[in-house]
Amino acid sequence: MKAVEFEGRLAPTEQISVPGEIARQIPAGSNVRVILLWDDSAEADWRNLARERFAEAYSPEDSVYEKLIDEPPSR
């Protein structure tokens, strides 16, 4: 199965348009599987807050761990 991703809007007619450049990649009459994802503002707010809290806990001294990951073994 192949996959493509695009953003769109649900029209008042309860339809979603597939952009032409994507529709041309799918042979006519093909069966497709559709997965809908939409922003839930409460969930988005929670994620942003979690990211901010995580970043606040990071300090310049923590960069020593990044150096250890990037450096080759010292054997």
C-alpha angles and dihedrals in degrees: 000000000000124000137206130180130210139156123239144146133255105243121223085252088064092248132128119209120220111218113250095240089057096041090055090060092059118075113238113265094022119147111240135191115222125203118185122206123179136176116265102198093211091053092045091051090050092050092049091050091049091051092049093049091048092050092049090058092053115094132185089252088065090069088083088078091054089053090053091053094048098044121087117247113279098225 
